[in-house]
């Protein structure tokens, strides 16, 4: 959780190097531009590296009731 907690302040303060250091070299952030208030959900995937935990993927999806977004939030079986 410290990884997620450090991400927002790094981005909000414009500290690109600090934000980039939280990701793997091939990390991916899939986001939909927000033009109005919507309900969205995030999923994060992490990996432990020799330098500590790093983000490999973050998906920011609008919750619009589509099956793909329901699957994203459903408990894994």
Backbone as CSV, one residue per row, in Angstrom:
resi,resn,N_x,N_y,N_z,CA_x,CA_y,CA_z,C_x,C_y,C_z
1,UNK,0.816,-1.199,0.000,0.000,0.000,0.000,0.855,1.256,0.000
2,UNK,2.089,1.183,0.504,2.953,2.356,0.478,3.234,2.787,-0.956
3,UNK,3.285,1.811,-1.855,3.523,2.124,-3.260,2.414,3.011,-3.801
4,UNK,1.171,2.661,-3.533,0.028,3.453,-3.989,0.009,4.806,-3.293
5,UNK,0.329,4.827,-2.003,0.307,6.080,-1.242,1.362,7.064,-1.740
6,UNK,2.463,6.585,-2.277,3.513,7.482,-2.780,3.200,7.990,-4.175
7,UNK,2.363,7.275,-4.921,2.096,7.629,-6.316,1.402,8.995,-6.437
8,UNK,0.306,9.206,-5.727,-0.459,10.455,-5.839,0.364,11.700,-5.550
9,UNK,1.056,11.754,-4.409,1.863,12.940,-4.125,2.962,13.181,-5.166
10,UNK,3.566,12.115,-5.680,4.612,12.283,-6.691,4.038,12.910,-7.958
11,UNK,2.881,12.418,-8.395,2.257,12.944,-9.605,1.738,14.363,-9.365
12,UNK,1.038,14.569,-8.251,0.452,15.879,-7.962,1.503,16.976,-7.830
13,UNK,2.687,16.621,-7.356,3.742,17.624,-7.183,4.598,17.795,-8.436
14,UNK,4.302,17.028,-9.470,5.075,17.125,-10.704,6.438,16.466,-10.623
15,UNK,6.607,15.568,-9.673,7.890,14.871,-9.499,7.922,13.640,-10.397
16,UNK,8.207,13.873,-11.664,8.192,12.791,-12.646,9.148,11.664,-12.332
17,UNK,10.347,12.013,-11.868,11.323,10.973,-11.544,10.838,10.099,-10.398
18,UNK,10.234,10.720,-9.376,9.731,9.959,-8.230,8.580,9.056,-8.654
19,UNK,7.680,9.562,-9.497,6.555,8.749,-9.977,7.061,7.609,-10.851
20,UNK,7.995,7.898,-11.742,8.521,6.871,-12.644,9.243,5.766,-11.885
21,UNK,9.864,6.110,-10.775,10.601,5.118,-9.994,9.690,4.076,-9.359
22,UNK,8.390,4.334,-9.326,7.437,3.397,-8.727,6.980,2.322,-9.713
23,UNK,7.375,2.437,-10.963,6.926,1.541,-12.026,8.061,0.655,-12.512
24,UNK,7.683,-0.499,-13.081,8.664,-1.311,-13.778,8.983,-0.621,-15.104
25,UNK,10.074,-1.005,-15.712,10.483,-0.368,-16.966,9.425,-0.532,-18.060
26,UNK,8.712,-1.658,-18.047,7.694,-1.912,-19.070,6.271,-1.719,-18.525
27,UNK,6.135,-0.975,-17.423,4.823,-0.754,-16.808,3.847,-0.059,-17.747
28,UNK,2.538,-0.280,-17.520,1.492,0.252,-18.392,0.405,0.893,-17.543
29,UNK,-0.043,2.085,-17.941,-1.145,2.788,-17.272,-2.215,3.021,-18.315
30,UNK,-3.332,2.339,-18.160,-4.447,2.416,-19.100,-5.530,3.265,-18.456
31,UNK,-5.746,4.472,-18.977,-6.725,5.382,-18.381,-7.587,6.013,-19.465
32,UNK,-8.794,6.360,-19.076,-9.724,7.052,-19.956,-9.741,8.521,-19.531
33,UNK,-9.538,9.455,-20.466,-9.588,10.875,-20.083,-10.936,11.228,-19.465
34,UNK,-10.896,12.015,-18.400,-12.116,12.419,-17.697,-12.512,13.830,-18.127
35,UNK,-13.697,13.982,-18.683,-14.193,15.297,-19.071,-15.346,15.735,-18.170
36,UNK,-15.857,14.822,-17.395,-16.944,15.127,-16.469,-16.863,14.156,-15.301
37,UNK,-17.642,14.425,-14.281,-17.624,13.555,-13.098,-18.216,12.194,-13.447
38,UNK,-17.468,11.148,-13.163,-17.919,9.783,-13.396,-17.432,8.925,-12.251
39,UNK,-18.036,7.771,-12.135,-17.567,6.786,-11.166,-16.572,5.890,-11.892
40,UNK,-15.410,5.740,-11.300,-14.406,4.885,-11.914,-13.763,4.000,-10.851
41,UNK,-13.080,2.990,-11.329,-12.378,2.066,-10.433,-10.980,1.838,-10.984
42,UNK,-10.075,1.544,-10.083,-8.694,1.277,-10.465,-8.307,-0.130,-10.048
43,UNK,-7.567,-0.780,-10.901,-6.905,-2.019,-10.505,-5.410,-1.802,-10.699
44,UNK,-4.659,-2.332,-9.775,-3.198,-2.213,-9.813,-2.601,-3.608,-9.813
45,UNK,-1.508,-3.787,-10.536,-0.740,-5.025,-10.492,0.695,-4.648,-10.137
46,UNK,1.245,-5.388,-9.169,2.592,-5.102,-8.680,3.481,-6.326,-8.813
47,UNK,4.769,-6.069,-8.767,5.761,-7.133,-8.753,6.873,-6.706,-7.787
48,UNK,7.393,-7.680,-7.056,8.519,-7.381,-6.162,9.808,-7.496,-6.977
49,UNK,10.572,-6.427,-6.990,11.848,-6.393,-7.701,12.978,-6.334,-6.666
50,UNK,14.218,-6.453,-7.092,15.321,-6.299,-6.139,15.325,-4.917,-5.455
51,UNK,14.702,-3.917,-6.100,14.628,-2.567,-5.535,13.345,-2.322,-4.754
52,UNK,12.530,-3.356,-4.526,11.257,-3.223,-3.807,10.083,-3.387,-4.758
53,UNK,8.879,-3.126,-4.255,7.674,-3.278,-5.061,7.611,-2.213,-6.141
54,UNK,7.184,-2.619,-7.352,7.005,-1.706,-8.473,5.681,-2.036,-9.164
55,UNK,5.095,-1.026,-9.774,3.836,-1.188,-10.506,4.122,-1.721,-11.899
56,UNK,3.389,-2.764,-12.295,3.512,-3.280,-13.654,2.342,-2.832,-14.521
57,UNK,1.192,-2.558,-13.873,0.023,-2.137,-14.650,-0.974,-1.434,-13.737
58,UNK,-1.593,-0.399,-14.278,-2.704,0.249,-13.599,-3.777,0.495,-14.639
59,UNK,-5.012,0.101,-14.326,-6.141,0.320,-15.213,-7.143,1.203,-14.476
60,UNK,-7.510,2.311,-15.092,-8.506,3.237,-14.561,-9.704,3.152,-15.502
61,UNK,-10.789,2.550,-15.052,-11.932,2.300,-15.923,-13.190,2.985,-15.403
62,UNK,-13.933,3.605,-16.311,-15.242,4.153,-15.953,-16.189,2.995,-15.676
63,UNK,-16.914,3.091,-14.579,-17.879,2.038,-14.260,-19.181,2.355,-14.970
64,UNK,-19.348,1.738,-16.120,-20.519,1.991,-16.949,-21.432,0.774,-17.058
65,UNK,-21.174,-0.252,-16.252,-22.039,-1.424,-16.238,-21.705,-2.471,-17.277
66,UNK,-20.658,-2.267,-18.049,-20.308,-3.250,-19.071,-19.712,-4.501,-18.412
67,UNK,-19.843,-5.646,-19.057,-19.315,-6.889,-18.481,-17.814,-6.832,-18.180
68,UNK,-17.039,-6.191,-19.025,-15.586,-6.140,-18.799,-15.258,-5.449,-17.480
69,UNK,-15.981,-4.391,-17.161,-15.706,-3.679,-15.914,-16.235,-4.449,-14.712
70,UNK,-17.320,-5.161,-14.878,-17.800,-6.021,-13.792,-16.781,-7.119,-13.502
71,UNK,-16.201,-7.705,-14.553,-15.193,-8.752,-14.377,-13.942,-8.195,-13.692
72,UNK,-13.592,-6.947,-14.032,-12.408,-6.324,-13.459,-12.520,-6.256,-11.933
73,UNK,-13.713,-6.023,-11.420,-13.917,-5.846,-9.986,-14.364,-7.116,-9.269
74,UNK,-14.688,-8.150,-10.028,-15.183,-9.378,-9.417,-14.058,-10.120,-8.711
75,UNK,-14.364,-10.767,-7.597,-13.345,-11.586,-6.924,-12.860,-12.689,-7.849
76,UNK,-11.564,-12.948,-7.814,-10.985,-14.022,-8.633,-11.351,-15.372,-8.028
77,UNK,-11.717,-16.310,-8.879,-12.104,-17.644,-8.418,-10.932,-18.586,-8.463
